Every structure is written in C-alpha cells, then in structure tokens.
Amino acid sequence: MPDISVTIGMQQAWLLPAMPVVAFLIISFFRKLLPREGDFLAIIGMLGILLVTLFIIVDFQGFFHDGEFHPGEANVYAFDWVRISADNFLFLIEFSTYIDAISIVMLIAISIVGLMVAIYSTGYMQGEDRYGWYFAVLSLFVAAMLLLVTSGSLVWMYLAWEGVGLASYLLIGHYWERQSAAEAAKKAFITTRVGDVGLLIGIILLWKATGSFDIQTIIAAATSGQIGETYLTVAMLALFAGAVGKSAQFPLHVWLPDAMEGPTPASALIHAATMVVAGVYLIARFSPVYEVVLVARDVILYTGLLTAFLAASMGLVASDIKRVLAFSTISQLGFMFVALGVGAVGAAMFHVLTHAFFKALLFLGSGSVIHATGRQEVEYLGGLRHKQPITAATFIIGSLALAGIPIFAGFWSKDEILHAVSSYASPFVYIVLAGTALLTAIYTTRLVLLTFFGDPRDRSAFDHAHESPSSMTLPLLLLGLLATVSGFFVFDAVGNLFGFSGGIGYLVYLHHPHSFHIDWAFASVATVSSLTGVIIGWVYWHGGAERAIKARTWSPDLHALLVNRYYLDELYQGIINRVVLGLAGIVAWFDKKIVNETGVDGGAQFIGYFGYRLKFLQTGKIPNYALGIAAGILVLSVMVLARA
C-alpha cells in the first residue's frame, strides 16, 4: 500500500480547490436527489481540504534547513495552459501552484474555519429555502479562495479573485427576496469591482514590463531593478487598489457593513476569516517588491491606519450585532495593512491567522444569538448568559482576543504589530494605532455587556432564547480553544512542538528568521491600554447604560456622525446621482441625438429625402430625356476642352 504522506505534498496543492469544485458541481445539479440536499458533500470536501493541508504542511516542514525554507522546485507545480509563439514573441499562461509560508498560513485559516462554518451551517440553515444551494456556493467560494492563495500565476490568481467576488455576491444575496439583501449584494459586487479594475491594470503593467505572469519571476525582476522606479510604483499602487476593494479599506470599505445581510455563517467565513484578507495576502505575497517601492508602502501604511481608526470609531455606536463585528473586521484589516506598511509581513500574517479564529468565533456566536432570539439589535438583547451559557462563554473568549487581553490570541498578534510600528514608523502612527486598540476594547466590551449581561430589554426575545444545538455549539467550542491558544505560536518552543523550525518569526519573514522575545514593559503598556478600554466600556454600558445615554445626549452631532458612518455613503450616493448619472445623461443625449438620430438615422433619412426629390426628374416624356442627354454631352465637351 503506497505511503500517502509521500504522494501528497506541496506539488499536489491543486487538489485543494479541486475537491470543493467537485462538491459544488454535484450539489448544484443533483441536490434535490441527495439526502439533506448534499450538505454532507460540502462537509466531506472541507474535511478533505483539511487533510490535504496537513499533508502539505508535513511536506513543507521537510524543506527547512537552518531555519530557512529551501524547497528547490518541490513547492511548484505547473503546466502550460495557453502558449502562443511567433517569431521572437511568446505569450504564455501557465496553470501553476506555489506553496510557501504565506500560503501555509492562509491554508490553515481557510481549512479550519471552512470546516467549522460548514458544520455550523447544518444547524443554522436548517429548514431554510435554497438550503442545498447555500452549501454549493459555500463550496464554490472555498474553492476560489484556495486557488487564489495557492496560485503561482497572476492570471489564475485574478480568475480566482473574481471567483471569490462572485461567490461572495451570491452568498450576500442569498435571501434575494429581501430588497436589502439584493441591494447589499449589488453594492458589494460593484464596490469591489472598482478595486479589481486597478488589480487588472497592475497585472497588465507587470506583464508588459517582464513578459511573464509568473509571480516569482515578476518579483525577481522587480527586486533586481529590471523595472523602472516610476513604472513599478504605478503598477504596485494599482495592485494595492485591488486589495483596498477586496479587504474593505478606505475609501472602498462601505460595502462590508451592508454585506451582513447574508447568512451569518457565510459572514463568518467570507467577511471575517478569508475573503477580506485576500487583499492582505496579495500585498504580503508581493512584499519583497513593496520593500523597494517605498512610496507605495507608505500609501499602504496610512490607508490602513485611517481605516483602522475610522472603523473602530463607527463600531462604538453600531446597534446591529453583526455590523459591530463588521466594523471590527474593517478595523483589524487596517491593523494588518499597517503592519505590511512597515514591512512586518510576519506580524501581518500572524494577525491574519489569529483574527480568522476569534472573528469567526464572534460571528458564529452572533449567529447563535440571532438563531435563539430572532433579534440582532443589541438594544433589544441582554441577560442571554443565563439562557445561552456556551454561546456567552465562547463569545466572551472571542471578545477578549479581539480586545487584546492576555493570554488570548489577539493579544500576541496585535502586540507584534504595535511593536513593529514602534520600531519602524513615526510616533504618530503608533499613538493612533494604540488609540484604535483602546477603542476596540471599548466597543467590544459594549457589545458583550449589551448582549449577555444586564436585564433583558425585550422580554419576548429573552423568553424565546435557548442554547443552540450541538452542531452549532461544537464549532464555537473548537474555535474558542483556537482563539485562546493559537497566539502561543509566536513562541519558538510551540512552533518546534508542531514540527516547525520555530514560532511565527521562523515561519513568515521578509529578510531573515527571528525569535520572538517578550518586552514586558512594552507588553504591559498595551495590556493596560486594552484593560482601560474594558473598564471604560464597563463604566459606560453596564446595568442600564445610563452614562452612555448621557454621553449621547451630550454630543448628538458626534453621535449622528458616527451612526451615519461619516456620511460617506451619502457622499457616494450624491456623487452617483449628480456626477455619474449627470454625465451618463449627457452621454445618453449625445448618443441619441448626435450618433443615433443625426449620424445613423440622419444619413438614412437624407438619402431617402434625396431619392424622393430625384424621382420627380423621371417625367416619362422623351423630349425631356433628350434635353438631359444633350445637356450632359455639352457639359462633358466643355470639361474636355477646358483640360486641353
């Protein structure tokens, strides 16, 4: 019997997207013939992904020497997909996969969270219309995401990028009969397309400069100086535009809060753990290039900083439990981009991993609350820890991780980011980011208190509440465990325990591997900041939240500004109504009056009118025709004599 651990490794990474694609096709076409509409096929596909990921990790570990990754060609699989050659011209598109530490981090997050969401969905979506279709699209999304993070070609990465967007559109609009869901799906699709145009332009520019779509070839050419500085800066900013759209960064962040109209498990997978970090993955993948394009890297830094602060401030006043988490996601993505902006790719990917676990936990916990009460506005909740002890306990664990409280996962990854910022960025950046971490702790505490503590504010919702079934609570418990312990992967001893050369610093790095050493003084400052936020949240929102109500009345304009998301949606709508639609009206008038009625119809009408007038020359009288012939001969004779 062959040793499967040998036959499945990094070169078989193509199996990862293939399995959910098969599940998608079978469920799509035969779900009405399958038991439970084929949900078990989606779960089996997720289990297969996790199993193959484990084999890939084992193979990956075997190519570390002296703490560095030296795979040769063992981490690459490729074959020609399109080859056009003529004279000295070659146009080549390969289907290729490429596995390294950045891919491994993404595969761990996608495989674990994907499996948890699939299991959870069997309980949450039970009895829903289009139950089987939901699992089919969920599989399609996972397939596209896996192809995106394993692709070695920019073309295939872009195809997967668009596939992720399509699956996200379908899941956000799953309840398409609700106008709000249909509008949210369109908003997400159109907003992310704006960024995707930039990504496509960047890909074309890089291909034009290097003649290749292979990512590693492009990185080598860019870092060796083969591409002009200005040209390369424009290309990398264009790539970043794609990341801004997909990862909901300012000013294209407006789609993510509305995307909460989709099923909550889909929000946990797509809008917390995987799709929204696709932009982070893209920038991390090209981090060696951004290292030499400092202007673009500064743009990444300050875009992430602004996004993190704005989203955290909006999370302070949001009333929908899922929207609070959506603003939190936008803010935490800002943290990741700040880390990438200072060159700390390891810290960014570490936060990607821990954030995937605790944010998926929080979204699934919110789904448990909605499933039990039928309400998702925190003003109508309260006291649910008595009715939902497992949900409450795991939600609190996720909240502590998000707030950055030791010993939970978010503390370690956020501390790594803050430490990198303090070392490589200005004090201003550090102060704003630390203040954002404080706001995070405040709104997280507010969310926990209003949902699970105090007296019930809607007695009917409270009386109706109950703990969720085991299909939903088991994923909560497993993710709660990961949200607690995954941060310890920062230590070398823990990394060694799992077969790596060390902790996260030995797995993901830009220049050289490094060990993590705790700066207790620095860590204590971050801890005090987070605990201060928790205390502020407790003071303002415990009990009847009297202090928060007074604060709202003290500054109603500020409260309105935050509730209305800095009026950015209104600004965009005004631009669309007055500028875009105005210009579209002018173009439509020009097309109708000048092109259609004058250029196309006018020419035809002129010929028709000319023919109509000419017909009167046909009198049927022979003398008239003879006169015409004589006149013609006379004119021709004059022309001949004039030329002579």
Buried (B, 14 or more C-beta within 10 A) or exposed (E): EEEEEEEBBBBBBBBBBBBBBBBBBBBBEEBEEBEEBBBBBBBBBBBBBBBBBBBBBBBBBEBBEEBEBEBEEBBBBBEEEEEEEEEEEEEBBBBBBBBBBBBBBBBBBBBBBBBBBBBBBBBBBBEBEBBBBBBBBBBBBBBBBBBBBBBBBBBBBBBBBBBBBBBBBBBBBBBEEEEEBBBBBBBBBEBBEBBBEBBBBBBEBBBEBBBBBBBBBBBBBBBEEEBEEEBBBBBBBBBBBBBBBBBBBBBBBBBBBBBBBBBBBBBBBBBBBBBBBBBBBBBBBBBBBBBBBEBBBBBBBBBBBBBBBBBBBBBBBBEBBBBBBBBBBBBBBBBBBBBBBBBBBBBBBBBBBBBBBBBBBBBBBBBBBBBBBEBBBBEBBBBBBEBBEBBBBBBBBBBBBBBBBBEBBBBBBBBBBBBBBBEBBEEEBBEBBBBBBBBBBBBBBBBBBBBBBBEBBBEEBBEEBEBBBEBBBBBBBBBBBBBBBBBBBBBBEBBEEEEBBBBBBBBBBBEEBBEBEEEEEEBEBBBEBBBEBBEBBBEBBBEEBEBBEEEBEEEEEEBEBBBEBBEBBEEBEEEEEEEEEEEEEEEEEEEEEEEEEEEEEBEEEEEEEEEEEEEEEEEEEEEEEEEEEEEEEEEEEEEEEEEE
